[in-house]
Amino acid sequence: MRTIAGLVTFSFALLATQQSAAETPLVNLTSSSVIGEQSSEVTFYAMGDVPYAPNEDLILPKQIEELPLDGRFLIHLGDIKSGASPCAEEVYIKVSSMLRKAKSPTFIIPGDNEWNDCTSPNVAWKYWMKHFHNFDKNWEYDFEVKRQKARNENFSFRLRGVLFVGINLVGGRVHDEAEWKIRHAQNVAWLTQVLKANHGAHQAIVLFGHAHPIVKHNDFFTPFVDLVEKEKLPVLYLHGDGHKWIKDKPFGTELITRVQVDQGGLAPPLKITVKPALKDPFVFDRRLSPAQKQVLPR
């Protein structure tokens, strides 16, 4: 079995778990009339790990108000609060209200600070589902979003030859080992299903998650790399959690680029343009001010 640089191979015991989760009924996916669509570039914006502090309660609304309109959508990559602050429902209400003011369709995936790192993860998850469930439906848009029946927060859609996939992959503590393994297996099942349903209809893939590619997520990332190498298409794994800019290829294959976004209180939303016709299709603009360029890692 494959060994990924910086990761360890997951145990055979998880294979049975993944097989079971893969049998969980998923939303029926069918290739739409967009198959054969002409490739063109797609621009979108991404942020994460914001707002953490009172001053960021002012920064985030300003970032949203000033967000350029050339993006097809905005995504928040999780962590809507600091890890030290309470998981009070008012926080979920506050951030939901802020994000709803975005002019572009906005997606969000969970972070550990508002879920599994909370004192009561079950209560925190109820808050998340109450205020961020199907969050993108607050906007009208001209593309079709699919969601996994087993995990409604997992989604996919296709734009101009680019396949976008969002999954619930959080950092933080393993609050429940059984839940962790099942969710990772469901993520693998979702990605497998989406790739199969869209085969031949895209030239590049963007995967959204919250967490670092580290050992405790290896039961997702090992099969993820296998799937990518079968597809033989360029993939961007875009995540938050670490707060500092990283752009590298840590998976042992040139097909996958990993980008960790800057913490949202320190830098504006990242602009990503995907040009599917190019061998290296992912173009990044951190949109940093001269002062930010002096202090943030390149």
C-alpha positions, 0 to 999 in steps of 0.5 A: 500500500502507498506511503505518502510523504509526511503521512503514514499508511492507514490500517486495514481495519479502516478499510472495512469501515470505509466499505460500510460507509461507501454503501451508505446511500448518497444523493443520485448524481448524474452528468448534466448537459454540461458534459463537453462544456468548453473550458474557461477560467473560473475565479472564486474567493476563499477565507478561513479562521475568522473572526477570532477576536473583537477587532475581526468582528469589524474586519470580516464585514469590511472584507465581505463588503469590499469583495470584488464581484469577479468571483463566482462564489466565496467559501469559508473554510471553517473556524468561525471563532477562536478555540479559546472562546465559548461555543455559544449560539450567539457566535454562530448567529453572528457569523452567519449574519455577517456571511449572509451579506456577501454579494456572491453565493457563499459556501462554508464547511465546518472547522474544529473550533466550532464543533469537535473542540467545543465542550459539548460537540453534539450541541455545537454541531446542532448550532452549526447545522441550524445556522449554516445548513445549506448556507448557499441557498441564501443566494441565487446562482446558475449552477447545480449543487449536489449534496451527500445524503449521508453528510449534507454538509458535503457538496459538489458542483461543476463550473467551466470544466472545474469540479469543486468538492467540499467535505467535512474534514476538521482539525482539532481533537478526535472527540469520538474515534468511531465518528472520526473513522466513519466520517472520513470514510464517508468523505472518501465515498463522496469523492469517489461518487462525485468523480465517477458521476462527473468523469470526462466532464472536467479538467481540474478539481478543487477540494475544500477541507478545513484540516492539515494533511497529517497522520490522523487524517491519513485514512482520508488522504491515502485513498484521496491520492489513489483517486487523484492518480487514477483521474490523472488531473490537476487537483487543488486541496484548499484548507485553513486551520494553520493560519499561515500561508502554505503552497506546496505539494506534500502528497508525493505526486505532482498532480496535487497542490496544497494551499493553506490560506492566511488567517482571515484577520491577517489577510484578505480573502484569497483570490483563486483563478482556475484555468483548466486548459493549462498544465498548472491551472491554479493561479493565486492572488493573496491581495496583500497590502504593502504592510501585509507583505512585510509581515506575512510569509511568502 
